Amino acid sequence: MEEKAAGGVDNKPNPQNITEMAQETGAEAPESPQEQSGLVVVLGGQLIQLESLNVQDFLLIDIITGGTPAGTLDRAKAKQSLIGSVISRSKLTPDQVEIMKSDPLRTYKAVGMAITQELFGTDS
């Protein structure tokens, strides 16, 4: 339910005017979804930002999504390579690296699920 101030004026800021309001107050506007690139996983209670999928990943993505005929084993190998590629390109702090190394299976699963979500829009 939207609240209206006296005189029928909407109290909530118009989303289209957030940038204008931010410029007036000197604050930075929130990032748009296009600017928030990358994959995000939560490991060890910490939010870890990974690099996004890039053009260089196209061949692996094509195999994973079924664009290129491949067997189950080849798809699994392609996904493993893609997970490794995303992790290796990511700019991680030493603490994040230690968290990821402490449980490699959980890291693999979390990054794999983030990639699956990105490719197919589902967690399965």
trRosetta pair geometry for C-beta under 8 A, 3 or more apart (Angstrom, degrees):
i j d omega theta_ij theta_ji phi_ij phi_ji
2 10 6.4 -30 169 -133 126 101
2 12 6.5 -96 -145 9 96 129
3 10 7.9 112 85 -151 53 58
3 11 5.2 -19 95 29 99 128
3 12 7.2 113 51 -30 82 95
4 8 5.4 -12 171 -144 137 38
4 9 6.5 140 -167 65 83 31
4 10 5.8 -51 -111 -93 76 47
4 11 6.7 -178 -126 -13 22 87
5 8 7.9 -33 70 49 58 9
5 9 4.8 -26 56 69 104 90
5 10 7.5 41 9 124 86 3
5 11 5.0 116 -40 -68 97 91
6 9 7.6 2 74 27 42 95
10 14 7.6 87 90 -63 136 83
13 17 6.1 -127 -180 77 93 103
13 18 6.2 99 132 -85 131 73
13 21 6.0 -38 -145 -30 140 162
14 17 4.4 64 71 13 99 109
14 18 7.7 -136 92 -36 54 68
15 18 5.8 -18 -159 -22 43 115
17 20 4.8 -53 -163 44 72 116
17 21 5.6 75 136 -26 87 99
18 21 5.7 -54 -145 38 31 110
18 22 6.2 33 154 -22 65 106
18 29 5.6 108 126 -137 96 103
18 30 7.0 -33 151 22 143 93
19 22 5.6 -53 -146 35 30 113
19 23 6.5 31 153 -20 63 104
19 29 4.5 -14 -103 -81 68 152
20 23 5.8 -54 -150 34 32 111
20 24 6.5 32 151 -20 64 105
21 24 5.6 -55 -151 35 33 113
21 25 6.3 12 158 -2 68 111
21 27 8.0 -12 121 53 77 111
22 25 6.2 -66 -143 48 29 97
22 26 7.8 -93 169 73 57 14
22 27 4.6 -96 -146 82 79 83
22 28 6.1 8 -179 161 132 9
22 29 4.2 -155 20 -66 164 72
23 26 7.7 36 -171 -75 26 28
23 29 7.9 -12 -38 -43 75 104
31 35 4.1 -127 -167 89 100 121
31 36 5.0 122 116 -55 128 88
32 35 5.0 92 52 7 72 102
32 36 7.3 -147 94 -4 37 89
33 36 5.7 -60 -143 39 36 107
34 37 7.5 -1 168 -60 42 91
37 52 4.4 -65 168 -32 97 143
38 49 5.2 43 127 -177 147 90
38 50 5.7 166 -176 80 98 47
38 51 5.7 -83 -120 -141 93 17
38 52 4.6 -99 -83 -50 37 81
38 90 7.9 99 -149 -116 117 98
39 49 7.7 143 78 -162 44 48
39 50 4.3 -21 67 66 93 108
39 51 7.4 7 21 76 89 32
39 52 6.4 139 -24 -103 74 51
39 53 7.7 68 -42 -31 113 78
39 86 6.5 9 28 -176 138 139
39 111 7.1 85 120 -144 144 70
39 114 4.2 100 -175 150 120 130
39 115 6.7 -22 -108 -68 156 59
39 118 6.2 -71 -95 -48 106 137
40 47 6.2 -10 -169 -170 108 94
40 48 7.0 152 -156 78 57 48
40 49 5.7 -24 -101 -103 80 59
40 50 7.1 -172 -80 19 28 80
40 114 6.8 -175 60 -130 38 133
41 47 7.8 157 85 -154 36 49
41 48 5.2 -20 66 62 83 100
41 50 6.6 33 4 -14 102 119
41 107 7.9 96 128 -144 156 59
41 110 4.2 96 -158 150 130 115
41 111 5.9 -59 -54 -76 153 58
41 113 7.9 113 -112 65 105 97
41 114 5.3 -91 -69 -43 94 140
42 45 7.2 6 177 -125 97 14
42 46 7.0 166 -153 77 63 32
42 47 5.6 -30 -99 -96 79 57
42 48 7.2 160 -99 14 25 80
42 110 7.2 -136 55 -150 49 136
43 46 6.3 -29 72 59 62 82
43 48 5.7 -9 27 -1 103 131
43 96 7.9 94 68 -153 117 75
43 99 5.1 130 115 144 109 117
43 100 6.3 61 113 -84 163 64
43 103 7.5 -166 -163 60 110 110
43 106 6.6 132 -131 124 102 111
43 107 6.1 29 -115 -96 151 74
43 110 5.8 -160 -71 41 101 172
44 99 4.0 -117 15 -147 147 116
44 102 6.9 72 -75 56 130 136
44 103 7.8 160 -59 21 94 117
46 95 7.5 -167 -125 129 175 111
46 96 6.8 -136 115 -102 139 80
46 99 6.0 -104 42 -93 129 171
48 90 8.0 51 161 166 101 149
48 92 7.1 10 -158 -120 112 101
48 96 5.2 129 -118 -146 114 121
48 99 7.3 -161 -63 83 136 136
48 100 7.4 110 -132 -62 171 108
49 90 7.4 173 110 -154 59 113
50 86 5.5 46 161 158 128 104
50 87 6.7 -49 -135 -94 124 49
50 90 4.4 -61 -141 -94 66 138
50 111 6.7 89 -53 -124 169 100
50 114 7.1 108 40 111 134 156
51 54 7.4 -25 150 -30 114 110
51 86 5.8 -161 65 -157 89 67
51 89 4.3 -59 27 107 158 110
51 90 4.7 -143 -10 -83 88 66
51 91 7.6 95 -58 -2 96 72
52 118 7.8 169 -151 -141 78 149
53 57 5.0 -99 -163 62 85 151
53 61 6.6 80 -171 -73 137 134
53 82 7.8 1 -117 -167 102 113
53 86 7.1 -40 -84 -93 63 113
53 115 7.2 105 -68 -134 117 87
53 118 6.1 153 -11 135 126 145
53 119 7.7 88 -45 -69 165 86
54 57 5.4 109 58 2 60 100
54 89 7.8 -135 -1 -179 131 174
55 58 5.7 -11 -171 -31 50 113
56 85 7.7 -154 110 -178 109 138
57 60 5.3 -61 -169 49 70 110
57 61 5.3 72 133 -28 91 106
57 82 5.9 77 -151 -129 113 97
57 85 6.3 161 -96 106 100 147
57 86 7.7 32 -92 -64 143 87
58 61 5.6 -59 -141 40 30 111
58 62 6.0 35 159 -26 67 106
59 62 5.7 -51 -147 32 28 115
59 63 6.8 28 153 -16 61 103
59 68 7.7 16 -163 -16 65 152
60 63 5.8 -55 -154 35 34 110
60 64 6.3 30 152 -17 67 108
60 78 4.6 167 -151 -173 77 94
60 79 7.6 146 175 -75 106 30
60 81 5.6 -140 -115 89 135 111
60 82 4.4 166 139 -69 143 103
60 85 7.3 176 8 14 164 149
61 64 5.6 -56 -145 39 33 111
61 65 5.9 18 162 -8 69 113
61 67 7.9 30 116 20 69 129
61 82 7.0 106 -65 -108 65 142
61 119 6.5 -170 -147 -112 99 122
62 65 6.3 -60 -136 45 23 100
62 67 4.0 -78 -160 68 78 124
62 68 4.8 65 133 -13 102 105
63 67 7.4 -67 -53 54 23 81
63 68 5.0 -38 -88 59 61 116
63 70 4.9 25 -154 0 93 156
63 74 6.3 -108 -172 139 126 99
63 75 6.0 -170 147 -106 90 60
63 78 4.0 -164 91 -93 133 169
64 75 5.8 112 -114 -156 49 86
64 78 5.2 -148 -56 108 82 122
64 79 5.4 104 -107 -73 118 84
64 82 6.8 -29 -41 -11 143 153
64 119 6.7 -50 111 -154 127 169
65 119 6.2 -143 -78 -180 106 124
65 120 7.7 174 -113 -71 92 91
66 69 8.0 25 -166 -95 62 40
66 70 7.9 -136 -117 37 45 88
66 75 8.0 2 -73 -103 64 129
70 74 3.8 -118 -179 94 112 131
70 75 5.4 142 103 -54 118 77
70 78 7.1 54 126 -17 168 137
71 74 4.9 96 54 10 72 103
71 75 7.1 -132 100 -5 38 88
72 75 5.7 -55 -149 35 32 111
72 76 6.4 32 153 -19 65 106
73 76 5.6 -53 -149 36 32 112
73 77 6.4 32 153 -18 65 105
74 77 5.6 -52 -146 37 33 112
74 78 6.3 36 153 -21 65 105
75 78 5.6 -53 -147 36 32 113
75 79 6.4 31 153 -19 65 104
76 79 5.8 -53 -148 36 31 110
76 80 6.4 34 152 -20 64 105
77 80 5.6 -52 -148 36 32 113
77 81 6.3 33 153 -19 65 105
78 81 5.7 -54 -148 37 31 112
78 82 6.3 33 152 -20 65 106
79 82 5.6 -53 -146 36 33 112
79 83 6.3 36 154 -21 65 103
79 112 6.4 53 166 -131 116 103
79 115 7.3 154 -152 98 88 145
80 83 5.8 -51 -148 33 30 112
80 84 6.5 29 153 -15 62 107
80 108 7.9 -7 -123 -150 77 116
81 84 5.7 -57 -150 40 31 111
81 85 6.1 34 152 -23 66 108
82 85 5.5 -53 -144 36 31 115
82 86 6.4 31 157 -19 65 104
82 115 6.2 118 124 -151 122 157
83 86 6.0 -55 -149 35 28 109
83 87 6.4 24 156 -14 63 109
83 108 6.1 58 160 -143 157 70
83 111 4.9 110 -147 111 98 123
83 112 5.6 -28 -88 -72 131 76
83 115 6.6 -111 -84 -15 75 149
84 87 5.9 -59 -146 40 29 108
84 88 6.0 25 159 -18 67 111
85 88 5.9 -58 -141 38 26 108
85 89 6.4 19 161 -14 62 110
86 89 6.2 -63 -149 39 26 106
86 90 6.5 36 154 -37 62 106
86 111 6.3 168 84 -173 129 120
86 115 6.8 -150 -22 -78 160 117
87 90 5.7 -52 -152 17 31 118
87 92 7.9 0 -169 -32 72 138
87 100 7.2 150 -147 -174 125 154
87 107 7.7 59 -104 161 141 117
87 111 6.3 -31 -61 -121 103 163
92 96 4.2 -129 -168 90 99 124
92 97 5.1 123 120 -57 128 81
92 100 7.3 -37 -157 -2 159 139
93 96 4.7 96 52 6 76 102
93 97 7.1 -137 95 -6 41 86
94 97 5.5 -52 -148 34 35 114
94 98 6.5 36 154 -19 66 104
95 98 5.7 -55 -152 35 32 112
95 99 6.5 35 150 -21 65 104
96 99 5.5 -49 -148 34 35 114
96 100 6.3 32 154 -16 65 106
97 100 5.8 -59 -150 39 30 109
97 101 6.2 26 154 -17 66 110
98 101 5.7 -56 -141 40 30 109
98 102 6.2 41 156 -36 64 103
99 102 5.8 -49 -151 19 28 116
99 103 8.0 -30 169 27 56 89
100 103 7.8 -98 -165 57 26 62
100 104 7.5 55 158 -101 66 54
100 107 4.5 84 -155 -113 77 143
101 104 6.8 0 -147 -67 37 85
101 107 7.9 19 -55 -30 22 155
103 106 4.0 14 128 27 121 118
103 107 6.2 147 94 -21 70 87
104 107 5.4 -57 -146 38 33 115
104 108 6.1 37 156 -23 68 105
105 108 5.7 -51 -147 34 31 113
105 109 6.4 28 155 -16 64 106
106 109 5.8 -55 -146 39 31 110
106 110 6.1 30 156 -19 66 109
107 110 5.9 -57 -143 38 27 108
107 111 6.2 18 162 -10 65 110
108 111 6.3 -61 -144 42 23 103
108 112 5.9 26 157 -20 62 115
109 112 5.6 -59 -143 40 26 114
109 113 6.2 26 158 -19 64 106
110 113 5.9 -54 -148 35 27 109
110 114 6.5 28 152 -18 62 105
111 114 5.6 -52 -149 36 34 113
111 115 6.4 34 152 -18 65 104
112 115 5.8 -55 -148 37 31 110
112 116 6.3 32 153 -19 65 106
113 116 5.5 -51 -144 38 33 114
113 117 6.2 39 154 -22 65 104
113 123 5.8 13 -163 -154 106 77
114 117 5.6 -51 -148 34 30 115
114 118 6.4 32 151 -19 62 106
115 118 5.5 -54 -149 36 33 113
115 119 6.2 22 156 -12 67 110
116 119 5.9 -61 -141 43 29 104
116 120 5.7 -27 179 30 68 112
116 122 6.9 -61 145 81 98 65
116 123 6.8 85 100 -150 119 26
116 124 7.1 -134 155 81 141 30
117 120 7.2 -73 -117 58 15 73
117 121 6.7 43 -169 -122 52 18
117 122 6.8 -142 -110 69 56 20
117 123 6.0 11 -80 -87 97 57
120 124 8.0 -77 100 64 142 72
